Amino acid sequence: MTDSAPNPVWPPHTDTDYRQEAVVRLGEELADRLARVRLLVFDADGVLTPGNLIYGPQGEALKEFHAHDGLGLVMARAAGLQRAVLTGRNSEIVSRRCTELKFDAIKLGRFDKVAALQEILKETGCPASETLYMGDDLIDLPAMFAIGVPVAVPAAPMEVREHTCYVTVAEGGRGAVREVIDLVLKSSGLYTIALERLLDRAWQPTRPDTSAGSDGSAPPAGKSH
């Protein structure tokens, strides 16, 4: 007779454990700031992507996204956080990716980032004090000054990094977004609910959410849960 495999515990740890993990890494003050975040705003190139601009004969041809970041964005939504993208470039590829992930606001081709940020705050109903903005270059700084939690990636210029409360270990487009989302969820006691909902079919993406049309166009936004 063989021993049966033990039933794994899910989620693996408690919210108290996850909160302590965040405090050890960030300190109590920064963990408290992250715990108040209800809206995540991301630049695209250099944050959601590695920042490479790949062109073909017809213009922009490719962008690269990281699957770990994608799952983190699904977890953020499952935990009740709102998500937005704010970028100075027009990109159908970014639009498609953020539509797949059911972002609450998508602002493309906006160099007036402070004005666009105010639109996002109005559309989501979230105050600036409970907003995290993640950027990678000087054009992001005015928006970073306007919110409660500014975050940068390692490749950001010093002028950007010195005005943030946190600089990620991971590079932009290489897990930096996931790193920040995990820290927000663990700091706020929302990590376990996100993990629990990952196993709930009601929160899992459907095939139309993650499939482009035959012409390569973005899928419909789909019903929000």
C-alpha positions in Angstrom: 0.0 0.0 0.0 1.4 3.3 -1.0 1.0 6.5 0.9 -1.3 9.0 -0.8 0.1 12.3 -1.8 -0.8 15.1 0.7 -3.5 17.5 -0.4 -1.8 20.9 -1.1 -3.0 23.9 0.8 -4.3 26.7 -1.4 -3.5 29.5 -1.1 -0.1 28.3 0.1 0.2 31.0 2.9 -2.1 33.4 4.8 -2.5 37.1 4.1 -0.7 37.7 7.4 2.3 35.8 6.1 2.2 37.7 2.8 1.9 41.0 4.5 4.9 40.3 6.7 6.9 39.3 3.5 6.1 42.7 2.0 7.0 44.6 5.2 10.4 42.8 5.5 11.1 43.7 1.9 9.7 47.3 1.8 9.5 48.5 5.4 6.3 49.3 7.2 5.8 52.8 5.8 6.1 51.8 2.1 4.0 48.6 2.6 1.3 50.9 4.1 1.4 53.2 1.0 1.1 50.2 -1.3 -1.8 48.8 0.8 -3.8 52.0 -0.1 -3.5 51.5 -3.8 -6.7 50.9 -5.7 -5.6 52.0 -9.2 -2.6 50.9 -11.2 -1.5 53.1 -14.2 1.2 51.8 -16.5 3.3 53.3 -19.2 3.6 50.9 -22.2 7.0 50.9 -23.8 9.7 50.1 -21.2 7.1 49.1 -18.6 4.6 46.7 -20.1 7.2 45.9 -22.8 11.0 45.8 -22.8 10.9 49.1 -24.8 12.2 47.9 -28.1 10.4 49.5 -31.1 10.3 46.9 -33.9 9.3 48.2 -37.3 8.4 46.5 -40.5 7.6 48.0 -44.0 4.1 48.9 -42.8 5.2 50.5 -39.5 5.2 49.0 -36.0 5.4 45.3 -36.4 5.9 43.7 -33.0 5.9 44.2 -29.3 6.9 41.8 -26.6 4.9 41.2 -23.4 5.7 38.9 -20.5 3.3 36.2 -19.5 4.1 36.7 -15.8 3.0 40.3 -16.1 -0.1 39.2 -17.8 -1.1 36.8 -15.0 -0.3 39.5 -12.4 -2.7 41.9 -14.2 -5.4 39.2 -14.1 -4.7 38.8 -10.4 -5.0 42.5 -9.8 -8.4 42.6 -11.5 -9.6 39.6 -9.6 -8.6 41.3 -6.3 -10.6 44.4 -7.3 -7.9 46.7 -8.4 -8.4 48.9 -11.4 -5.8 49.0 -14.2 -5.0 51.6 -16.9 -2.4 52.2 -19.6 -1.1 55.7 -20.4 1.4 56.0 -23.3 2.6 58.6 -25.6 2.5 56.3 -28.6 -0.4 55.1 -30.6 -0.2 51.3 -30.8 -2.8 48.8 -31.9 -0.8 46.1 -30.3 -0.9 47.8 -26.9 -4.6 48.4 -27.4 -5.2 44.7 -28.1 -3.2 43.5 -25.2 -4.9 45.8 -22.7 -8.3 45.0 -24.2 -7.6 41.3 -23.7 -6.8 42.0 -20.1 -9.9 44.1 -19.6 -8.1 47.3 -18.6 -10.4 49.9 -17.1 -8.9 52.7 -19.1 -6.7 52.8 -22.2 -5.1 56.1 -23.2 -2.9 56.0 -26.3 -1.0 58.7 -28.1 -1.1 61.0 -25.1 2.0 63.1 -24.4 -0.1 65.3 -22.2 0.1 62.7 -19.5 -1.1 64.8 -16.6 -4.3 65.7 -18.5 -4.8 62.1 -19.5 -4.1 60.9 -16.0 -6.9 63.2 -14.7 -9.2 61.6 -17.3 -8.3 58.2 -15.9 -9.0 59.3 -12.3 -12.4 60.7 -13.3 -13.3 57.6 -15.3 -12.3 55.1 -12.6 -13.5 57.2 -9.7 -10.2 56.6 -7.9 -8.4 59.5 -6.0 -4.8 60.3 -6.9 -3.7 59.4 -3.4 -4.7 55.8 -4.0 -3.1 55.6 -7.4 0.2 53.9 -8.4 1.9 55.1 -11.6 4.7 53.1 -13.1 6.9 54.8 -15.7 10.4 54.6 -17.2 11.3 58.0 -18.7 11.2 61.8 -18.2 7.8 62.2 -19.9 6.3 60.2 -17.0 7.6 62.5 -14.2 4.7 65.1 -14.2 2.2 62.3 -13.9 4.3 60.6 -11.2 4.3 63.9 -9.2 0.5 63.9 -9.3 -0.2 60.6 -7.7 0.3 58.8 -4.4 2.7 56.0 -5.3 5.3 56.6 -8.1 7.2 53.6 -9.3 10.0 53.2 -11.8 11.9 50.4 -13.6 15.8 50.0 -13.3 16.4 51.5 -16.8 14.6 54.8 -16.0 16.9 57.8 -15.9 18.2 58.9 -12.5 15.9 62.0 -12.6 13.0 59.6 -12.6 14.3 57.0 -10.2 15.1 59.6 -7.6 11.5 60.8 -7.5 9.9 57.4 -6.9 9.1 55.5 -3.8 10.2 52.2 -5.4 12.4 50.9 -8.2 11.7 47.4 -9.4 14.4 44.7 -9.4 12.9 43.2 -12.6 13.3 45.1 -15.9 10.4 46.6 -17.8 8.7 44.0 -19.9 10.5 41.3 -17.9 8.3 40.9 -14.9 8.5 44.4 -13.4 4.7 44.8 -13.6 4.2 41.5 -11.8 6.7 42.4 -9.1 4.8 45.6 -8.3 1.3 43.9 -8.4 2.5 41.1 -6.1 3.8 43.7 -3.6 0.6 45.7 -3.7 -1.6 42.6 -3.2 0.6 41.3 -0.4 0.8 44.6 1.4 -3.0 45.1 1.2 -4.1 41.6 2.3 -5.6 40.9 -1.2 -3.1 38.3 -2.4 -5.0 35.2 -1.2 -8.3 36.3 -2.7 -6.5 36.8 -6.0 -5.1 33.3 -5.8 -8.5 31.8 -4.9 -10.2 33.5 -7.8 -7.6 32.2 -10.2 -9.2 28.8 -9.7 -12.7 30.2 -10.2 -13.9 29.8 -13.8 -15.9 33.0 -13.5 -12.6 34.9 -13.3 -10.6 33.0 -15.9 -10.2 34.5 -19.4 -12.4 33.0 -22.1 -11.1 32.1 -25.6 -12.6 35.2 -27.2 -10.7 37.3 -24.6 -7.4 35.9 -25.7 -7.8 35.4 -29.4 -7.5 37.9 -32.2 -9.9 38.0 -35.1 -9.0 36.4 -38.4 -7.7 39.8 -39.5 -5.5 40.2 -36.5 -7.7 42.7 -34.9 -8.3 43.1 -31.1 -10.9 40.9 -29.5 -14.0 42.4 -28.0 -13.6 43.7 -24.4 -16.0 41.0 -23.1 -18.2 41.1 -20.0 -16.5 42.2 -16.9 -17.1 40.1 -13.8 
